[in-house]
């Protein structure tokens, strides 16, 4: 008889946030599939959990996932955990869950903390309707293109960001969205948890002057809540020129600038090519 896959939420900072049911599940399954076994070991040591762990992350999920599924099909119960929060949310655990469903394995939820929901709850920004974007691309042209695609999104938007990319991301958001309200939240549930209520332009100024530290969740108000700044044609052209300077093909740069500014791609491309000549 097949075992089950338990999707177990783990603390996002404060280990005391592990739920009683989560603790019971980790103590009763046959083994634990962990994103990083070293991180999970700290949690296990804190609660004296004595279970074998297997590594399951984005770089080995194809081979490791097949082995995990084989063990569950053979009758073992497995708990999948991420380094922090709910597995499968911006996390490779989603592939293991999908694989379990494909093989007729029962998937059981054991809810726990989630950075997305926790940040929204304390952001002070309207959150009845929201969308989650996770981490934007580290490639500037791809990041700017994605922001251009969602500039008219009316729902509150949630992003994750690492400290070394924060200033660049905030700057690209300001260019794509215009001025918006934003809650910059860092180190959720940890000692240095902070919520900064500000605007995109003020956030860029602040973190340019003060080096960011910690992991960030960005809550950005939707297009319906603010008046986006209107780009001039010259600003759109400068945007395209910057993209070309970063290695983007002129056609792609013109498309990105058109998405953000509202001007015709052909107009921008013509001016861009003419300026290069």
N, C-alpha and C positions, 0 to 999 in steps of 0.2 A: 504493500500500500504506500502511495506517495506521501511524503512529508509536506510541510507548508513553508512558505517564505513569509517571514514577519518583517515588515518595514517599520523600523524603530527610530523615532525621533530622539536625538541626543542633545545635550545642552549646547548653546551657541557661545558660551563664555563662562557662565557660573555653573559649576558641576552640580550644585544643589538643585538645579532645575530638572534633573532626571526624574521622571514620574515613577511612582510605585509600580505601575503596570509595566513600564519600560524596564525597570530593574528586575521584576519577576520574569519577564520574557527572556532577557539576556541570561538569567540564571538557569532557565529551563530548556532552552534550545540546545541542539547538539553541537552547533558551531556558529561562529559569527563571521560574516563577510564584511571586511572593513576597508574603507577608502585608504587609510593609512594606519597600519597596525600599531605603529608607535604612538599615534595620537589616541587611538582607542584603548591602548594599554594603560594610559593614565587614568581613564575613566574606570577601567576594570580594576585597577589597583585601589582606587578610591573606595569602591564598593565591594571589594574582595570577590569579584566575579572570576570564577575559574573555568573558563571555556576555551577550546582551541579557536584560533582565528586564522582566516585566510585573507590574502590581499586581493582586493577587487577595486581597480581604479581605471581611469580612461586609457592608460597605456597597456593594460593587460586584460581588459574586460572580455575580449573575444575568447581567449583560451581559458581564463579563470572562470568566466561566466558559464562556459560549457561544463566545467568540472563541478561547479556549485550546483547546477541543474541536475547533473547525473547523481550527485549525492542525495538531493532532495527526492528525486524519482525513486531512489533506492530505499527511501523511508526515513531519512534524516530531516529534522527541522532546522531551518537556518534563519538567523536574524541578519538583515543587511543594515549597516549603519554608515553614515557619512562622518566626516571629521567634526561637523557641527550642523545641527538642525535636522530637518526632515530629508531623508534620502530621496533622490529622484528630482528634487527641485534645484535646477542648475547644478546637477550632480550626475555622475555616471550610473548611479543606482537605477535611473529610469530604464536603462537598457536591460538590467537584470530583471526588473519587474515585467517588462515587455516579454522577455524570454520565458519567464515563468508562466505567463498567460498563454503563450504560444504552445507550451508543453502541458497545458491543462492542470497546472499547479495552483492550489489555492493561495492567494495573496491576502495577508491579514494586516490591517493597519494598527499601529501602536503609536498614536499621535504624540508629538512633542513640540519643542520650540521651533519657530521658523523666523529667520531674520526678516523676511518680507513682511509678514503680518505684525511682528513685534515693532518694527520700525514704523509702519503705517499707523499703528495704534498710538504712538507717542509723537507723531510728526506734527500734529496740529493742522495738517492739510486735509482737505476733503477726501475721504477714502471710501465712500459708498460704492464708487465704481473706479476700478484701477486696472492697470495692465503691468505685467512684470517683464522687463527686458533683460534682466540678469547683467552679465558682464558684456560691455561693448567690445568690439574688436580692438586689439592693440595696434592694428594697422590704420594709420591716420585716414587714408582714403576710404577704407571700408567703414570706419567709425562714422565719418562725416556723411557717407552715403546713407547709412542706416538712420541717422538723426534727421536727414532730409526727408526720408520716407515717412517718419512719424511726427513731423513738425505740426501737423493738423490734428493729432490725436487729442480728443477732448477729455479723456479720462486722465486721472492722476497717473503718473508713470513712476515706476520703481526700478532703480538700477543698483548693481553692485559695482564697487570700484576699489582698486588697490591704490595705496598712497602714491606710488611713483608715477601713476597715470592720471591722478586726480585733476591737476591743474589743466592738462591738455584736454581732458574730457569736459570739464566745466567750460573752458573756452570755446570748444566746438559746440556745446549746447547753447551757449549765448549767441553764437553766430547763426545756428540753425533755427532756434526757437524765438530769438529776441529776448527781452526781459521777462523773466518768470519768477514766481515765488518758488523757493526751494528749501527743504529741510535737509541739512547735511548731518547725518547721524553716524557716529563712530563708536566702536568698541561696545556694542550692545551687551548688556548684562555684566560687563566687566567693571573694574574699579574706576576706570577713566571714561565711562559712558558719557557722551555729550550729545545734545541736540542743538544745532545751530539753525535758527530761523532767519532767513535772509533772502536776498535775490541772487540771480545768477551773476550779475556784474559784481556785486559786493563779495560773493564767494570767490570769484576769480581773483579779485584784489587781495582778499584776506589770505588765501592759500599761496598766492605768489610771494607774499611777504613772509608768511609763516609756513615752513616746511610741513606737509601733512605727515601724520604718524597714525598707524592703526588701520583697521579695515573699515570701509565706509559703505553706508547705504544712502543713496540719494533719492529723495522723494520730490518730484518735480510736478508742479501744477499743470493741468491740461490746458489746451489752447483756448477753451471756452471761458476760462477764468481770468484771462489776461489779454491785453492787446499786444500782439507780437509786433516788434519793430519791423518796419518795411525796409527791405534792402533796396538801395539804389542800384542802377545798372552797373555803375563803376565798382561798387562793392562786390557785386556778383562776379564781375570780371576779375577783380583782384583775388577773389576766392578761387576761381578757376586757375589763375596763374600760380597761386600757391600750391594747388593740387598737382599741377604739371611739374613744378619745381621739386615736389616730393616723389616724382616718378610716375604719376598717373598719366595715362594717355589723354591727349587733348579731347577726344570724343567723350571719354568717361568723365573728365573734369567738367566739361560743359554740361553734361547731364546732371552731375551732382549739384552744380551751381544753379541750374534751372529748377531742380527739385526744391532747393532751399529758398530761392528768391522769387520764383513765380514767373520769371522772364522766360522767353522761348529759348530752347536749347540751341536752335540754329543761329539765333542772334548772338548768343554768347560765344558759340564756336567760331562764327565768322570774325568777331572782334578779337577773339583769342589768337586765332591763326594770323590775323592781320598784324596784331601787336608783336608776334614772334618774328614776322617778316621784317 
